[in-house]
């Protein structure tokens, strides 16, 4: 991000040849993707973000989609999970209602999400990150912060070149692309990774931070959403530069603890470290209906199927949860969440479903719902999960039956065994 009349050393991102002269193309391979920055070899904190992750995987697996707009999402009542960059040019964005996305890009190819596949590939990318440094903090399935301090001797390269090696390796071995942001703090590393997507590599150094930020909108600051941005707008504050001219005490008086964050981040001051213990706080699954549903007999099959998905994810992750959380979204987009803490942790679909059903029964009051979800929180080790119920013998039998069903599904596939609750529903959803 630095402009200077003085030649700045750097390298070609495609062949990694070092360049000291201000050439526009690599003198070795001819690539225009030259990376130069005055602080390039001193910065160690990175944010890596996979480019249009779900859509990129689908394009990788089906080359016929390469030049087509692709939307990952489900059903006419669903929302966009992600969209490729071709679709984004037409105005398609994540979380956009599917009908609006198709209005904006009627020629788009719509693909239902395959979370199992995306999770598997996400783990492959993360494993490659952990080969660079043990200090990896995942933010989601497709992005993470990395601290590469002290890794230069390990890789025989400064962090910037190590990250370029990584980006090239992901592209060659996994078949998708990533964008890299390199800086001295988390805030600006994440900002940098968004600057040149896709296949980007942007650098924001300490010396330029204030100038880089001053003309940017306040919404660039983490935590400033639409509502808070409107509050700042009413107070005449639109740019980060305006925040830079204000005193910390004044900002805190106006906006409380958020005022302190505004003061610090507007100046590029962010002392958060990369944390490696960011375990999941909950495991859940949800679905949006094609048509609003109100009757219990319509909602229950979905609740059962989602409970089975949550239980499968708990088993796969070697986790159990003690609080069951039911999520409902009404036809007018109002959210209802209900929860109940169990006597012991569980990883059984039967316990999750029956607890969720008790919560659902109180919400079946004629309200029409567009979405239902079920999940568990208060996650723990599975060793203490689902102790034998000495009172409810039927519960013990259901647990044994569920274990047998899981073994059959592991061997013959998810659809090989259906319960009475979900029989036929899975096929209607396909």
Buried (B, 14 or more C-beta within 10 A) or exposed (E): BBEEEEEBEBBBBBBBBEBEEEEEEBEEEEEEBBBBBBBBBEBBBBBBBBBBBBBBBBBBEEEEBEEBBBBBBBBEBBBBBBBBBBBBEBEBBBEBBBEBBBEBBEEBBBBEBBBEEBEEBBEEBBEBBBBBBEBBBBBEBBBBBBBBEEBBEEBEBBBBBBBBBBBBEBBEEBEBBBBBBBBBBBBBBBBBBBBBBBBBBBBBBBEBBBEBBBEBEBBBBBEBEEEBBEEBEEEEBBBBBBBBEBEEEEBBEBBEEBBBBBBBBBBBEBEEEBEBEEEEEBBBBBBBBBEBBBEEEBBBBBBBBBBBBBBBBBBEBEBBBBBBBBBBBBBEEEEEEBBEEBEEBBBBBBBBBBBBBEBBEEBBEEBEBBBBBBBBBBBEEBEEBBEEBEEEEEBBEBBEEBEEBBEEBEEEEEEEBBBEBBEEBBEEBE
